[in-house]
Amino acid sequence: MIQMVSQSIRHSLLTGAGVMALCCPTAAFAQEDQGEDIVVTGFRAQNQLAVDAKRNAEIIAEFAKSDDIGQQPDYNIADSLRRLPGVQTIFDEDEGRYVSIRGLNPSFTIGSFDGGTMATAERGNRQLNMEAIPSTAVSSLEVLKSRTPDMEGNAIGGAINVVTRSAFDKPGTFIAGNAFVGMSDSQDIPGRGFGRDSDDGINFRGDAIASTRFGPDGIFGLVVTGSFSRKRRDQERLLPQNIPAGTGATAAPAGPNTNLLWSTYPNSVDRNGGTVKLEARPGDGLEASLAYTYFSQDDTELRHSQQLLNTAGGSFVRFNDFPIRKPLHMGQGKLSYEQEGHYVALRGSYSQASFVEPSNQLQFNLVGAAPTFDLELDGHYPVATNIDPRFSDPAQYRFTSYNPYEDDSTDKVTEGQFDYGWNNAYGDDGFGFGIGTKYRQTIRDNDRTQDFWSPAAGVDLRLTQFNQAENYQPIFGNFNHLFVDFQSFLDYFKANPSQYTYSAANSARQTIGGDWRFQEDVYAGYGLVRHHGDRHTIIAGVRYEKTETTADGYSRRTVGGVDQFTPISRKNSYDDLLPSITASYDISENLRLRAAWFKAIGRPNPNSIAGQEVINADDSISRPNPDLDPRRGDSYEASLEYYLPDRLGILSFAAFHKKIEDEIYTFASIETIDGVQRNVSQPRNAEGAKVTGFEANLVVNRLAFLPGFLSNFGVSGNVTVLDGSITIRNNTVRRKLDQLPGQAKFLANAAIFYEQGPVRARLSYAHIGKNKTSVNAANPAADRTEAAFNTFDFQTRIRINSGIEMIGEVRNLTNQQRLNLTGPDQNIARDINRFGRQFWVGVAFSL
C-alpha cells in the first residue's frame, strides 16, 4: 500500500535501537550500554523515535513508537493512536476500537500490516477493528495523512500502517517480554451463568518477542512474537428509550410511553496471537521476507436487561449471551532489490478476518396492566421511584420468545503489488521516478441463521421457574434487578419441545434473507516523479484505480401470505484518476514547511452495496444499493515543523481542508412494488461534505531550563480543532449540520512525564469533544450526542537493572463514564455507560 513510505523513509523507520545507533549516539534520553547493543527505553525514547521518524518522512504523517522492551503508553493499538494529533479513537466501552482521522468516519480509514491491507469483518462496514492487537506486538504505528501516487487511493481521511519488528533491528539474539496482573474495580454485577464459569477475578496479560540472526554473516533473521491477555470487568448501563417532554426535577407520575432500559454486562475478553517472520538479506541490496500473523479476540459476555415501560405488556426481562470470536489472519511475502539507484519490489499478501457471534435471546414480558412509577430528572439522568412492586416479581413475567441466532461474517483480502523506482529513495538527490501496479480482491461473505420460538397455545411459563435470584440494584434504579437462569431454561426447552411453537416464516426471513456476498476487485497503476535538493523534496504524479463490484443476495416478496426468496446479483464499476503532489522545504536546519494536495476516494461499505433487504412491519422496505459510487474528495494540507535543538522534541502546526463529493446517505422514497406503494429506504450518493482542521503538537523531552530534579520532567501535548459541515436529507427535508456525524470539534492530549535514574512516571490526559452519534433530518430532538469524554491514565516504571523494569498502571484514573444525550436541548441521557478503572502491575524485561 505505501511504497513511497517504504522507499523514502525505509532507512528511518528502523525500530528500537536501530535508529538511535545509526543517527543518535549521544541521544538525550535513557540508554543502557550492553556491549555492542544499545537498549533504548522510556517515555523520552518513545517520543524521540517518533520525532525522528516524522522528521525523515517525506509525507505529512504521525508516528507512535515502542521502545526496546516493547512498551507504549497503552496496551491497545487504537488507544495508542488516540495520542496523536488529528486522530480520534472510537471507543467500545473502556477501550478504543476504531480510528477516525481528521474528523472523517472510521470507514474512511484504511489499515495495513507492514504494507499489506488488513481485512475487517466488523458488522458489514469497513471500520478497522484494532482492539485485538496489543501495542507491544508492533514496533511502530504510522498515521499517513497525505498520500503519494504509490499509496492506496481509498484514503480521504488517511491511512494507518502497523509496522512489525525485524530481526535486523538488532545483532545476534534478542529476547524481550512482559507480564502483568491486574484488577477491574467494576465488579458489582452477578456474572456466573451460561457460558461463563467464573465471575470477576484477576486480569492478566503477557507479551514476548524473540529474534535472532543466523547463517553466514547473519544474513537470515527470524522473529517470533506472542501475546495473551484476559480482562474481566462489568459494565453497567441505563439506556432511556423515551423520556416524555415535561419531565422535571421533581418526582411525578411518569408520562405516557416512558421507557427505561437497564442492561448489565459481566464480560470476559480473551486476546491472543503473534507473528512469525523469516527474513533474508544476502547482500547486494537483496531482501526477502515471509511473515504470518494471527490475532484473535474472544468475548464472553452475558447481557441481563430489564425494561420499565408504562404500556401494558411492554416491560420485559431479557437474557442475551454474546460469545463473540474475531480472529484475524495475515500472511505476506516480500522480495526487493536495490542497486545503483534502481529499486524493484514484489509483495503479495492474504488477510482474513471473521466476526462470529452465536447468541441466545430469551425474553419474558410483564403481564397485566402497565406498571406505574414516578420519574424525575436528576441533571441529565432519569430516576424512577415508587415503582409498581410487580416489576421485581418474577411470577409476573410470562415467557414470550426465544430467538437464538448466529452471525458469521468473513472478509478475505488478496493483494499483489509491483513497484519500480529509480533514484527516488530517501537520501537520493536530483530527479527520480517510480511506477507500479497493484491488484486487490475483497470478498465479504455474510451468513445469518436465526430461529424464532414462542409459547405453544395455552402454555404459560413464568420467570419464577427460571429465576436466578440475585441481590443487585442497577444504576439509577430503585428496584432489585431480575436475572434469567438461561441454562435452566435451555434444559427445560430441550426436554419439553411440545410447549414451544416454531415460526418457519420469521426464521426463513433471517436465515435466507440475511445472507449476502460482496466482491470488490481493484486494479491500480501509478507513476510519479521525485526531485530532492539540498533543502526541498517534491513528489508528484497520478494514480489510476478501476473498481468492480458484485453484490449477491436475496429479494423477498410476500405473495398470498407466503414469502418468496429470489437470488439476485448486481454488478457495478467505476474509474478514478487520482493526482497528487507533496512537497517539503527546509527553511532552516530545524524548521521545515510541508504542503500537499491529493485526490482520494472513500468506497462504500459492503453492507451498503450487498446487505440484507428487509420488509418491515409497516410494509416499508430497507434495502442496499449496488449502484453506489464512492465518495470522492480533494485534500489540501500544510504543516510547519520546528525540531528543537539537541533533539529535545518538536513544535509543529498543521492545517487542512477536505472537500468531499458524493457523500452517502440513507434516503426514503415512495416506490410502487407489486402494485403497492411502499416507503423504500436505501443508501444513495447525494450532497457533499467539508471539513477544515488545525493541529498543534508539542513534545519537550526534558525541561532543561528548570533547576535540579525539575529539569528531568518532560511534557507533550496536542490539540486538534475541526470545523465540518454536511447536509442530510430525508425525502424533501434538508438539514445542514455544522459537524460531521461522529466528528468531535475539539480533540486534545497532554502528558507530563519524569525520568531520573531508575524512576520513570507518566500522567497522560485525553479529551474527545462532544459529537453526534446519529442525526435525524426531520427531527433534531431525536439526534444523539456523545458527551465530551476525558480520561487520565498513569504509568510508573522502575528500572531494576539494565534489562528489567517493574511497571504499574492505572487506566481511567478518575473513573469517567460515557454519556450519550438526546432531547430538544440534547440534555437527556440516552445511554449512561459505566465500566470502572483498571489497575495493573507487572514486569518488562529484555535479554
Buried (B, 14 or more C-beta within 10 A) or exposed (E): BBBBBBBBBBBBBBBBBBBBBEBBEEBBBBBBEEEEBBBBBBBBBBBBBBBBBBBBBBBBBBBBBBBBBBBBBBBBBBBBBBBBBBBBBBBBBBBBBBBBBBBBBBBBBBBBBBBBBBBBBBBBBBBBBBBBBBBBBBBBBBBBBBBBBBBBBBBBBBBBBBBBBBBBBBBEEBBBBBBBEBBBBBBBBBBEBBBBEEBBEEBBBBBBBBBBBEEEEBBBBBBBBBBBBBBBBBBBBBBBBBBEEEBEEEBEEBBEBBBBBBBBBBBBBBBBBBBBBBBBBEEEBBBBBBBBBBBBBBBBBBBBBBBBBBBEBBBBBBBBBBBBBBBBBBBBBBBBBBEEEEBBBBBBBBBBBBBBBBBBBBBBBBBEEBBEBBBBBEEBBBBBEEBBEBBBBBEBBBBBBBBBBBBBBBBBBBBBBBBBBBBBBBEBEEEBBBBBBBBBBBBBBBBBBBBBBBBBEEBEBBBEEBBBEBEBEBBBBBBBBBBBBBEBBBEBBEEEEEBBEEBEEBBBBBBBBBBBBBBBBBBBBBBBBBBBEEEEBBBBBBBBBEBBBBBBBBEBEEEEEEBEBEEBEBEBEBEBEBEBBBBBBBEEEBEBBBBBBBBBBBBBBBBBBBBBBBBEEEEBBBBBBBBBBBBBBBBBBBBBBBBBEEBBBBBBBBBBBBBBBBBBBBBBEEEEEEEEEBBBBBBBBBBBBBBBBBBBBBBBBBBEEEEEEEEBBBBBBBBBBBBBBBBBBBEEEEBEBEBBBBBBBBBBBBBBBBBEEEEBBBBBBBBBBBBBBBBBBEEEEBBBBBBBBEBBBBBBBBBEEEBBBBBBBBBBBEEBBBBBBBBEEBEBBBBBBBBBBBBBBBBBBBE
